């Protein structure tokens, strides 16, 4: 019974998060903004969480589940890339170098920003 209750909680929270996606998509279309609706919805959710309009407990389990299963969303794209033979040649090596360097830059900048937020330097 506990597992069913947890599963239901996750489903409800994912629907709640999805609602923000729909609101963001609607705002993007209605206001003719060149920002994707998913980004607008994410910003709205972030603002509501920071303003304590929405409690973290209302979306925590659903967001954790989605983050934990994030790799599954990229598997079809990765499998589709295998169709192209030229990726395994010199172009593939260049592509891998760019991906690795991009990943390192993103991880490093994320770490620096996270440390600044943790120390409270951003508020100064």
N, C-alpha and C positions, 0 to 999 in steps of 0.2 A: 504493500500500500504506500510505503514511503517513496519507493521508486516512481510510482505512478504520479504521486503528488509533485515530486521534483520535476518529472517530465512535463507535467501540465504547467508548472510554474515557468519553465524554460520556454514553452510554446507561447504562453501569454506574453512573456517579456519580449520575445522575438517579434510578435505581432505589434507590440507597443513601439519597438524600435522601427519596425517597418512603417508604422504610421507616420513617423517623422520623415522617413524617406518620401512617402506620398505627399506630405505637406510641402516638403522642399521641392519636389518635382512640380507640384501645382504652382508654387510661388515662382519658380523659374519660368514656367510657361506663361503664367498670367502677367508677370512683370517684364517679360521679354529680357531676362537677365542671361548673359552669356556664361553663367556659372552652372555646372550640372546640378540638378535637383538633389542628388545624393549628397553633395558637398554642403548645400544649403541646409538640408535636413540634419546632417551631422553637426553643423554649427548651431542650429537651433537646439538640438539635444544638449550640446555642450553648454550653451548659455543657460538653458533651463536647469541643468545640473549645478552649474556654478552659482546661479541665483537661488538655489534651494527650492525651486518650484517643483522639481521632480527629485525624489529621493534616490540615491544610488541603489538602494536595495530593490527598487522597482525594475531596474534593467541589468543588474549585475550578473545574475545567473545566465540570462539570455545572451548578453554580450560575451561572457566568458566562453559559452558554448560555441558561438559563432567564431570567436578568435581561435579557439582550439581546433576547429574544423576548417580553418582558412585555407590550408594547403589543398584540400579537396577542390576548391574553386579554381585552382591553377593547374590541376592535372590535365584537363582536356586541352588547354593551350599548349602545355609542354609536349603532349603526345602529338598534337597537330604539327609542331615544328619538325618532328622527325621525318615528315614527308619530303622535305626539301634537302636534296643531296648537297647543294652548294654550301650549306651550313657546316658540313663536316670538313670542308677544305680550309683554305686560308681565311676566308670570310668568317668561318666559324671560330677560328682562333682569335681574330680581331673582336668578334662579338663577345666571346668569353672574357677577354681582357677588359672590355668596356663594362660588362656586367659586374665583374669582380671589383674593378675600381669604383664604379658607381655604388656598389654595396658598401664598400669600405668608407667612402665619403659620407653616405647616409648614416651608417652606424656611428661614425665618429662625431658627426654634427649632432645626431640625436643624443649621444652620450654627453656632449658638452652642454647642450641645452638642458638636459635632465639634471645634470649636476648643478647648473646655475639655479634652476627652479628649486632643487632640494636645499641649496644653501640660502635661498631667499635673495639672491643678487638681482633678480629681475625686478623686484619691487622698488629697488633703490634708484 
